Amino acid sequence: MQTVAVGWLVYKLSHSSYVLGITGAFGTLPILLFSIFGGYVADRINRYKIILVTQSFAMIQAFLLALLTLSGNIKVVHILFLSFILGTINAFDIPARQAFVVNIVEKKDDLPNAISLNSFLVNGARLIGPSIAGVLVAYAGEGMCFLINALSYIAVIIALLMMDRTKLASYMNNSSKAGIFEKLHEGFKYVQDFVPVKTVILYVAFFSIFGMFYGVLMPVFAKEIFKGTARTLGFLVGSGGLGAVCGAIYLASRSRHIGLGKLIHIAGTVFGLSLIFFSHCCVFWIGVLLLIVVGAMMVLQIVTANIIIQTLVPDEKRGRTMSFHTLAFMGTQPIGSYLAGLLGNGIGVQNTVFLGGVLCIIGSILFKRQYSCFASQDVDKGLIRQVFIG
């Protein structure tokens, strides 16, 4: 709800796709700057405590945003600053939260399904939240969305406090006394030398930069292309959420997680084709159907990449490795957001999304060529070949 309301409010205040892109960049820039350090912290400090602290600070950020908006004092500069603050919080929250999944799943064989289930819940919220936001913004204003989001963190914190903290603490690694730079270098060297994980992370970064053009520019599509209101934006974002839920359900229902590399390639190709068709679509209901496909293919790529990494990486390096996944998916979004805003002003929002779709297809083809090479050479590590090719 907050994400949709922020995008709509920024465009309403600025009437500029460029400023919209800058806002998206400010929200994810801290992840580019700090997520690697966040991964280090996730491997050295109790992950449960990290999440409890980050969720508390995120609640404060949401309350400040609600207060400024409801009082009528909100300006674009305030939104930029608070977006940067939330991005900084997420730089520590996301690596810890993704690595924390392993600590609350008793059987490692259940981990891929647990990751998919987690994605189902997240994307279920992406389906419901924007739809509610569209109605709330139209009838009660953006501030109400921010206030409800702030209040929702109370339930999150209560749920965390209900966990068995003693048992969770026992899962944490007994870290060595190595210094921060030594541990960060160790994590970087691991990702750099482990070609399968490096290949997945590089693909996620490429996809995040060029595949997310449409998300940044969605308020422009809602208002200018489909001649709609905040409710139109809610439906467009919500349709992507519906597709994402379908994709997550499919992944969670898979009994065997083999051939995941092949799945990423197919999903990337379909994702790019769907964006190409959506980019110059002027019929609202066709656009909604295309975004359902886009949302499903997006989840199939990102969550599958997460499953591959979590399957192949040892727990003592999980936090740092997942920080690279976070950096690839969210840390590169400032680049994508800035490019989306810049290109949207220069060649138009429709041509920008079309270009993003073409680049995603190219990226999926390059990814297939790369994983086919190292998987075909995999002799001793049958797991790698099984995960990527099947």
C-alpha positions as CSV (number, residue, x, y, z in Angstrom):
1,M,0.0,0.0,0.0
2,Q,2.8,2.4,0.9
3,T,4.7,1.7,-2.3
4,V,1.7,2.5,-4.5
5,A,0.7,5.6,-2.5
6,V,4.3,7.0,-2.6
7,G,4.5,6.6,-6.4
8,W,1.1,8.2,-6.9
9,L,1.8,11.1,-4.5
10,V,5.2,11.8,-6.0
11,Y,3.8,12.0,-9.5
12,K,0.9,14.1,-8.3
13,L,3.3,16.6,-6.7
14,S,5.8,16.7,-9.5
15,H,4.0,15.6,-12.7
16,S,7.4,14.2,-13.8
17,S,8.4,10.6,-14.7
18,Y,12.0,11.7,-14.1
19,V,11.3,12.7,-10.4
20,L,9.4,9.4,-10.1
21,G,12.5,7.6,-11.2
22,I,14.7,9.6,-8.8
23,T,12.3,8.6,-5.9
24,G,12.6,5.0,-6.8
25,A,16.4,5.4,-6.9
26,F,16.5,7.0,-3.5
27,G,14.5,4.1,-2.0
28,T,17.0,1.5,-3.2
29,L,20.3,3.4,-3.3
30,P,21.1,2.5,0.4
31,I,20.8,-1.2,-0.6
32,L,23.5,-0.7,-3.2
33,L,25.6,1.1,-0.6
34,F,25.1,-0.9,2.5
35,S,23.6,-4.4,1.8
36,I,27.0,-6.1,1.7
37,F,27.7,-4.8,5.2
38,G,24.2,-5.9,6.1
39,G,25.1,-9.5,5.0
40,Y,28.2,-9.4,7.1
41,V,26.1,-8.3,10.1
42,A,23.6,-11.2,9.4
43,D,26.5,-13.7,9.6
44,R,27.8,-12.2,12.9
45,I,24.8,-11.1,14.9
46,N,21.6,-13.0,15.9
47,R,19.4,-12.6,12.9
48,Y,16.3,-12.6,15.0
49,K,17.5,-9.4,16.9
50,I,18.4,-7.7,13.6
51,I,14.9,-8.3,12.2
52,L,13.3,-7.1,15.4
53,V,15.3,-3.8,15.3
54,T,14.8,-3.2,11.5
55,Q,11.1,-3.7,11.7
56,S,10.8,-1.3,14.6
57,F,12.7,1.4,12.7
58,A,10.5,0.7,9.6
59,M,7.4,1.4,11.7
60,I,8.8,4.7,12.8
61,Q,9.6,5.7,9.2
62,A,6.0,4.9,8.2
63,F,4.6,6.9,11.1
64,L,6.7,9.9,10.0
65,L,5.5,9.7,6.4
66,A,1.9,9.4,7.6
67,L,2.2,12.4,9.9
68,L,3.7,14.7,7.3
69,T,1.1,13.7,4.7
70,L,-2.0,13.9,6.9
71,S,-0.9,17.3,8.2
72,G,-0.6,18.6,4.6
73,N,3.2,19.4,5.0
74,I,4.5,16.7,2.7
75,K,6.9,17.6,-0.1
76,V,8.9,15.6,-2.6
77,V,12.1,16.3,-0.7
78,H,10.5,14.7,2.5
79,I,9.6,11.6,0.5
80,L,13.1,11.3,-1.0
81,F,14.6,11.5,2.5
82,L,12.3,9.0,4.1
83,S,12.6,6.7,1.1
84,F,16.4,6.7,1.6
85,I,15.9,6.0,5.4
86,L,13.7,3.0,4.5
87,G,16.2,1.8,2.0
88,T,18.9,1.9,4.6
89,I,16.7,-0.2,7.0
90,N,16.1,-2.7,4.2
91,A,19.8,-3.0,3.5
92,F,20.1,-4.7,6.9
93,D,16.7,-6.3,7.1
94,I,16.5,-8.2,3.8
95,P,19.8,-10.2,4.0
96,A,19.0,-11.1,7.7
97,R,15.4,-12.0,6.8
98,Q,16.3,-14.2,3.8
99,A,19.0,-16.0,5.8
100,F,16.6,-16.3,8.8
101,V,14.3,-18.6,6.7
102,V,16.9,-21.4,7.1
103,N,16.9,-21.0,10.9
104,I,13.2,-21.6,11.2
105,V,12.9,-24.5,8.8
106,E,13.8,-27.7,10.6
107,K,14.4,-30.0,7.6
108,K,16.7,-28.7,4.9
109,D,14.7,-30.7,2.3
110,D,11.7,-28.4,3.0
111,L,13.8,-25.2,2.4
112,P,12.8,-24.7,-1.3
113,N,9.1,-25.0,-0.5
114,A,9.5,-22.7,2.5
115,I,11.2,-20.1,0.3
116,S,8.4,-20.4,-2.2
117,L,5.7,-20.2,0.5
118,N,7.4,-17.1,1.9
119,S,7.2,-15.6,-1.7
120,F,3.6,-16.6,-1.9
121,L,2.8,-14.6,1.3
122,V,4.9,-11.6,0.2
123,N,3.2,-11.5,-3.3
124,G,-0.2,-12.1,-1.8
125,A,0.4,-8.8,0.0
126,R,1.4,-7.3,-3.3
127,L,-1.9,-8.4,-4.7
128,I,-4.1,-7.2,-1.9
129,G,-2.2,-4.1,-0.8
130,P,-2.2,-2.1,-4.1
131,S,-5.9,-2.8,-4.7
132,I,-6.8,-1.4,-1.2
133,A,-4.4,1.5,-1.8
134,G,-6.1,2.4,-5.0
135,V,-9.4,2.7,-3.3
136,L,-8.0,4.4,-0.1
137,V,-6.0,7.0,-2.1
138,A,-9.2,7.9,-4.1
139,Y,-11.4,8.3,-1.0
140,A,-9.2,9.0,2.0
141,G,-5.8,10.2,0.6
142,E,-2.3,8.8,0.6
143,G,-1.8,9.6,4.3
144,M,-4.3,6.9,5.3
145,C,-2.2,4.3,3.4
146,F,0.9,5.3,5.2
147,L,-0.9,5.2,8.6
148,I,-2.3,1.8,8.1
149,N,1.1,0.5,7.0
150,A,2.7,2.0,10.2
151,L,0.1,0.3,12.4
152,S,0.6,-3.0,10.6
153,Y,4.2,-3.2,12.0
154,I,2.7,-3.7,15.5
155,A,1.4,-7.1,14.4
156,V,4.8,-7.9,12.9
157,I,6.7,-7.1,16.1
158,I,4.2,-9.0,18.2
159,A,4.6,-12.1,15.9
160,L,8.4,-11.8,16.3
161,L,8.1,-11.6,20.1
162,M,6.0,-14.7,20.1
163,M,8.8,-16.8,18.7
164,D,10.9,-19.1,20.9
165,R,14.0,-16.8,21.2
166,T,16.1,-19.3,23.1
167,K,15.8,-21.9,20.4
168,L,16.4,-19.3,17.6
169,A,19.5,-18.1,19.4
170,S,21.0,-21.6,19.3
171,Y,20.8,-21.6,15.5
172,M,23.2,-18.6,15.2
173,N,26.8,-19.2,14.1
174,N,29.6,-19.0,16.5
175,S,31.5,-16.5,14.3
176,S,35.3,-16.4,14.2
177,K,37.3,-13.5,15.5
178,A,38.3,-12.4,12.0
179,G,37.9,-8.7,11.2
180,I,35.1,-7.2,9.2
181,F,37.1,-6.6,6.1
182,E,38.5,-10.1,6.2
183,K,35.0,-11.6,6.5
184,L,33.6,-9.3,3.7
185,H,36.5,-10.3,1.5
186,E,35.9,-14.0,2.3
187,G,32.2,-13.6,1.2
188,F,33.2,-11.7,-2.0
189,K,35.8,-14.3,-2.9
190,Y,33.3,-17.1,-2.4
191,V,30.7,-15.6,-4.7
192,Q,33.4,-14.6,-7.3
193,D,34.9,-18.1,-7.4
194,F,31.7,-20.2,-7.2
195,V,30.6,-19.8,-10.8
196,P,27.0,-21.1,-10.5
197,V,26.1,-18.6,-7.7
198,K,27.9,-15.8,-9.5
199,T,26.0,-16.5,-12.7
200,V,22.7,-16.4,-11.0
201,I,23.5,-13.2,-9.1
202,L,24.7,-11.4,-12.3
203,Y,21.5,-12.5,-14.1
204,V,19.3,-11.1,-11.2
205,A,21.2,-7.8,-11.4
206,F,20.7,-7.5,-15.2
207,F,17.0,-8.4,-14.8
208,S,16.5,-5.9,-12.0
209,I,18.0,-3.0,-13.9
210,F,16.1,-3.5,-17.2
211,G,13.1,-5.6,-16.3
212,M,11.8,-3.2,-13.7
213,F,11.4,-0.2,-16.0
214,Y,7.6,-0.9,-16.1
215,G,7.2,-0.8,-12.3
216,V,8.8,2.6,-11.9
217,L,6.7,4.0,-14.7
218,M,3.4,2.4,-13.7
219,P,1.9,5.6,-12.4
220,V,2.5,7.3,-15.8
221,F,0.8,4.3,-17.6
222,A,-2.2,4.5,-15.2
223,K,-2.7,8.3,-15.6
224,E,-1.5,9.1,-19.1
225,I,-1.8,5.9,-21.2
226,F,-5.0,4.4,-19.6
227,K,-6.4,7.8,-18.6
228,G,-7.2,6.5,-15.1
229,T,-6.9,7.4,-11.4
230,A,-5.2,6.0,-8.3
231,R,-7.7,3.1,-8.5
232,T,-6.4,2.3,-12.0
233,L,-2.9,2.2,-10.6
234,G,-4.0,-0.1,-7.8
235,F,-5.6,-2.5,-10.4
236,L,-2.4,-2.5,-12.5
237,V,-0.1,-3.2,-9.6
238,G,-2.5,-5.6,-8.1
239,S,-2.7,-7.6,-11.3
240,G,1.0,-8.0,-11.2
241,G,0.6,-9.2,-7.7
242,L,-2.0,-11.8,-8.8
243,G,0.4,-13.2,-11.3
244,A,3.2,-13.2,-8.7
245,V,1.0,-15.2,-6.3
246,C,0.3,-17.8,-9.1
247,G,4.0,-18.1,-9.8
248,A,4.8,-18.6,-6.1
249,I,2.0,-21.2,-5.7
250,Y,3.5,-23.1,-8.6
251,L,7.0,-23.0,-7.1
252,A,5.7,-24.0,-3.6
253,S,3.8,-27.0,-5.1
254,R,6.9,-28.4,-6.9
255,S,7.9,-31.7,-5.1
256,R,11.3,-31.7,-6.7
257,H,13.4,-28.6,-7.4
258,I,15.4,-29.7,-10.4
259,G,15.9,-27.9,-13.7
260,L,15.6,-24.5,-12.0
261,G,18.1,-22.8,-14.4
262,K,16.0,-23.9,-17.3
263,L,12.9,-22.4,-15.6
264,I,14.6,-19.1,-15.1
265,H,15.5,-18.9,-18.9
266,I,11.9,-19.7,-20.0
267,A,10.4,-17.3,-17.5
268,G,12.8,-14.5,-18.5
269,T,11.9,-15.0,-22.2
270,V,8.1,-14.9,-21.5
271,F,8.6,-11.9,-19.2
272,G,10.3,-10.0,-21.9
273,L,7.7,-10.8,-24.5
274,S,4.9,-9.8,-22.2
275,L,6.5,-6.4,-21.5
276,I,6.9,-5.8,-25.2
277,F,3.2,-6.4,-25.8
278,F,2.2,-4.4,-22.7
279,S,4.4,-1.4,-23.7
280,H,2.2,-0.3,-26.5
281,C,-1.1,-1.7,-25.2
282,C,-3.9,1.0,-24.9
283,V,-6.7,-1.3,-23.8
284,F,-6.9,-1.5,-20.0
285,W,-8.2,-5.1,-19.5
286,I,-5.6,-6.4,-22.0
287,G,-2.9,-4.6,-20.0
288,V,-4.1,-6.2,-16.8
289,L,-3.9,-9.7,-18.3
290,L,-0.4,-9.0,-19.6
291,L,0.7,-7.7,-16.2
292,I,-0.6,-11.0,-14.6
293,V,1.8,-12.9,-16.8
294,V,4.6,-10.3,-16.1
295,G,4.1,-10.8,-12.3
296,A,4.1,-14.6,-12.6
297,M,7.3,-14.6,-14.7
298,M,9.0,-12.1,-12.4
299,V,8.5,-14.4,-9.4
300,L,9.6,-17.5,-11.2
301,Q,12.9,-15.8,-11.9
302,I,13.6,-14.1,-8.6
303,V,12.4,-16.8,-6.3
304,T,14.0,-19.5,-8.3
305,A,17.3,-17.7,-8.2
306,N,16.8,-17.4,-4.4
307,I,16.2,-21.2,-4.2
308,I,19.3,-22.0,-6.2
309,I,21.5,-19.9,-4.0
310,Q,20.0,-21.1,-0.7
311,T,20.4,-24.7,-1.9
312,L,24.0,-24.4,-2.9
313,V,25.4,-22.1,-0.2
314,P,26.6,-23.3,3.3
315,D,24.9,-21.6,6.3
316,E,28.1,-19.9,7.6
317,K,28.3,-17.9,4.3
318,R,24.5,-17.5,3.8
319,G,24.1,-14.0,5.1
320,R,26.9,-12.6,3.0
321,T,25.9,-14.5,-0.1
322,M,22.2,-13.4,0.3
323,S,23.4,-9.8,0.6
324,F,24.8,-10.1,-2.9
325,H,21.4,-11.4,-4.0
326,T,19.8,-8.5,-2.3
327,L,22.4,-6.1,-3.9
328,A,21.7,-7.7,-7.3
329,F,17.9,-7.5,-7.1
330,M,17.3,-4.3,-5.1
331,G,20.7,-2.6,-4.9
332,T,20.8,-2.2,-8.7
333,Q,17.3,-0.7,-8.8
334,P,18.6,2.9,-8.4
335,I,20.3,2.5,-11.7
336,G,17.1,1.0,-13.3
337,S,14.9,3.7,-11.7
338,Y,17.1,6.5,-12.9
339,L,17.4,5.0,-16.4
340,A,13.6,4.5,-16.5
341,G,12.9,8.1,-15.5
342,L,15.6,9.4,-17.9
343,L,14.5,7.3,-20.9
344,G,10.8,7.9,-20.1
345,N,11.3,11.6,-20.5
346,G,13.5,11.1,-23.6
347,I,11.9,8.4,-25.7
348,G,8.6,8.0,-23.9
349,V,7.4,5.6,-21.3
350,Q,6.1,3.1,-23.9
351,N,9.3,2.9,-25.8
352,T,11.2,2.6,-22.5
353,V,9.2,-0.5,-21.4
354,F,9.5,-2.0,-24.9
355,L,13.3,-1.6,-24.7
356,G,13.3,-3.2,-21.2
357,G,11.4,-6.2,-22.6
358,V,13.9,-6.7,-25.5
359,L,16.9,-6.5,-23.1
360,C,15.3,-9.1,-20.8
361,I,15.0,-11.6,-23.6
362,I,18.6,-11.0,-24.5
363,G,19.6,-11.5,-20.9
364,S,17.7,-14.8,-20.6
365,I,19.5,-16.1,-23.7
366,L,22.9,-15.2,-22.4
367,F,22.0,-16.8,-19.0
368,K,21.1,-20.1,-20.7
369,R,24.4,-20.2,-22.6
370,Q,26.4,-19.6,-19.4
371,Y,24.7,-22.2,-17.2
372,S,24.7,-24.8,-20.0
373,C,28.5,-24.4,-20.1
374,F,29.3,-24.9,-16.5
375,A,26.6,-27.5,-15.9
376,S,27.9,-29.6,-18.8
377,Q,31.3,-29.6,-17.2
378,D,30.0,-30.6,-13.8
379,V,31.3,-34.1,-13.1
380,D,31.8,-34.3,-9.3
381,K,29.0,-32.0,-8.2
382,G,25.9,-33.7,-9.6
383,L,23.8,-31.3,-7.5
384,I,24.8,-28.3,-9.7
385,R,23.8,-30.1,-12.9
386,Q,20.5,-31.3,-11.4
387,V,19.6,-27.8,-10.1
388,F,20.2,-26.0,-13.4
389,I,19.4,-28.6,-16.1
390,G,17.6,-31.4,-14.3
